[in-house]
Amino acid sequence: MGASASRCRAARVPAPEPEPEGELDLSQMPPELLLVVLSHVPPRTLLGRCRQVCRGWRDLVDSQALWLLILARDHSAAGRALLQLARSCQSPSCNARPCPLGRFCARRPIGRNLIRNPCGQGGIPEEVVQDAGSRQPVALGAPSQTCFVTSFIWCRKKQVLDLEEEGLWPELLDSGRIEICTWGARHDSGCMYRLLVQLLDANQTVLDKFSAVPDPIPQWNNNVCLHVTHVFSNIKMGVRFVSFEHWGQDTEFWAGHYGARLTNSSVMVQVRPP
């Protein structure tokens, strides 16, 4: 009996827990393997956090090899074209730090509307929309307003877009492989409309421009929406900024905001078709 009781007591003794394995130290990985691991991290995290870990990680994040690996993960036709474009438009010094592809991958400027707050849902920064008479921001209606509204005097909306800040770099802008597409819209009651788009160099000197003054929209037009589009396809070397400016005015001179509604304007950079 004693032996049996001893065996029972022994059976109740919990088995020792396995010793915890050591934490994975990514810094001990070979650089080639670490590069593959980092290529699965979101670009904004790479630039904002991973780059601050140590000098070795900073060098990897600043290298073009990491960003080309990230771009190569998109196997679509558009992704392959973008990878080819990025490879062919690199800086003359391939060892330049940091690689401009980092900002490019984080900001994703190709095919994205670069106009800030195009529908007026986020309020009106003073430097963006101004009343041509009082030089004050044009007022919005209800919080759900989806347009910049004008009135019986000419009202203006303008933005100057920094293409390098948006993620494009000089060699890409000067490659002749991209085009800049612009789109301006207006609608509502009887109104007049004007559009001016300018391509500017680093000193904001005008290199190219497009302007349009369509026929006025008549009153009682069943809320028709008209738009003006233009594509800059043969872009001159040196373009670094896009100035997008349009105006609206009510033709009936009614009190309040009854003129053109300037909404959904856009500036997009696209890869030129071969």
N, C-alpha and C positions, 0 to 999 in steps of 0.2 A: 504494500500500500504506500509506503513511504516513497518508493521510487516513482509510483504513478503520480502521486501528488506533486513530486518534484518536477515531473515532466509537464504537468498542467501549469504549474507556476512559470516554468520556462517558456511555455507557449504564449503566455500572456505578455511577456516582455516585448515591447514594440521594436521592430527592426530599426536599426540606425538609419537616419535619413542620408541620402547620397550627398556628398559634398558639392556645393554649388560650383558650376563651371565658371571659369573666369569670363569677365565681360569682353565682348568683341571690341578690339581696339583697331579701328579703321586706319589709324595712322601707321600700323604695322604692315598694311597691305602694300604690295608693289604698286608703284604709280599707275601702271597700265590697268591694273584691276580696279584701283580706286577711281580712276577716270570713268570706267564703265558704271560703277556704283553711283557716282555723282550725276551721271547723265540721266538718271531716273528721278532726280530731284527737280521740283519746279524752278524755273529760271529766277523768279523773284527771290526765292529762298536761297538759291546759290549766291546771288549778288548781295543779299541783305544779311545773311547769317553765315553760310559756309565759308565765304571769303574771309570772315573775321577769325576763323578757328586758329589758323597758324600760317606760317609763311608758305609751307608746302601746299596747303589747300588753296591759298590765295593764288599761287602760281598756276595751279590747275584751272581754277575758275577764270583766270585772266588769259588762258591760252585759247587759241582758235580750235584746237583739237576737240575740246569738250563740246563746244557749241556746234561744230560740224557734226559731231556724233548725235547731238540732240536733234538737229535738223534732219539727219538721215533716218530718223525713226518714222517720219511721215512718208509712207510709200505710195501716196496718191500721185497722180500726174502733176498736180499743182505743187505738192511737196518736193517732188524730184526736180521740177523746174526751179523752185526756190533754192534748193541746195546747190544746183549748178550755178545759179546766179551769184549766190554768196561766195562760192569758191572762186569764181572768175573776177570778182570785184573786191578782192582783199587788198589791204594796204600794201604798198611796195615792200615794206618791211613786215614780213610774216610774223616776226617776233615782237611786234608792237604790243605794249601792255597799257591798259587792259584791251582785250580784243573787242572791237565794236560790235561783234556779233552778240555779245552778252546783252547789251541794251536792246538790240534788234529782237532777240528772242523774248525778252521780257515785255517789251512794249507792243510787239506784233503789229507793226504799222501797215503792212501790205494788206489791202482790202478792208481796212478799218476806217470808219469815218473819223477824221482828225479834228473836225469842228467840235468844240466844247459846248455842251448844253444846247444842241441844235433846236430843241422844241420849247425851251423856256421853262422847263419844269423845275430847274434848280435855282430860280431867281435870276437876276440880271446884274452881273458885274458891271461897274460903272465904265470900265474901259472897253466893254464889249458893245453895249447898246446905248446910243445917245439920241436925244431929241435934237433935231437940227436947229431949233430955235433957242431953246433954253440950255442946251448942252447938258441936260440931266437925263438919267436913265428913263426909258419909257416904262410906264406902269403896266403891270400885269393885271388880269382880271381875277378870276377865282383861283384857288390853289391848284385846281386840276387843269389850269390853262395849258394848252399844248402848242401855243404859238407865241411869237413876239408880235404884238399888235401895234399898229401905227394909228395916226390920227389925221386931222385936216391940214397939218404941215408935214413937210418931209421929215421922216424919222429914219434913223440909220442904225444898222447893225454891222459891226466890223470886228474881225479877228485876224491877227497876224500869227501864223503857225510856224514854229521853229522846227524844220524837218529833221535836223540832227537831234534835237531834244526828243523827238518822237521815235527815235531809234534808227534812222537812216544815217549813213555815213558818207563822206565826200566822194569816195571812189564809186559807190553805188549810185549816187545822185548824178555823177558825171559819166556814167557808163553808157548812156543812150539806150539802156534796157528797160527803163521804166516810163510810165506815163502818169499824168496827174489829171484826174477826172473831177469836175466840179458840177454842182447841181444846186440851183436856187428855186424856191417855190413861193407862190403867192396865191391867195384866194380870199374870198369873202365879198363884201359889198364893192360898189364901183371904186376902182382904185388905179393908181399908176405905180409902176415898178421900174427900178433900175438895178443893174448888177455890174460889178467891176471886180475882176479877179486878176491879180498881178503876181508874177513870179519874180522874186527878189534875190540878189546875191548877198554875200556876207555883210556888206555895208548897206543893205536894203535899197540898192539901186535897182530900178526896174529893168529886167531882162526881157520880159514878154508880158503880154496882157490880153485879156478878153473883156469886152464890155457889151452890154445889151440893154436896149430900151424898148421893150415890147409895146405893142398897142395897149392903151388902157383897157381894163376890164370894165364892161358896162355894169350899171346898176341892175338889180333883179336878174342875176345870172344863174340862178339855181345853185348858188354856192359852188360854182365851178372852181377847180384847182388847176392852175397852169404852172409850168415849170420851164426853166431855162437850163440847158446843159452844155458843157463844152469839155473837150478832151485835149490837153496839151500832150501831143505825142512825140514831137521832135524837140525835146527839151534842151536848151542851151547849157553848156558847161557853166558851173558856178552857182546854180540855183540852190539856195539854202533856206528860203522862207517863201510862204504863200500868204498873200494878203487877200482876204475874202471880205467883200463889202457890198451890201445891198441896201436899198432904200424903198420905202413905201409911203404913199400919200392917199388920203381919201379924196375922191373927186367930187363928193357931194358937200363937203365942208360941214358935216354934221358935228355936233359936240360929242365928245367922247371918242372912243377908239373904234371906228367903223371902217378904217382903211384896210390896206393889204395886211394879211397875216403872214409873216415871214417864218416859215416853219420847215423843218426837215432839211435844211441846207446841209451840204456835205462837200468835203474835199477828201478824195481817196487817192492813194498811190497804188498802182497796179503794175504787174510785170507785163511788158509789151509782148504781144503774141509774136512768135517767130515768123 
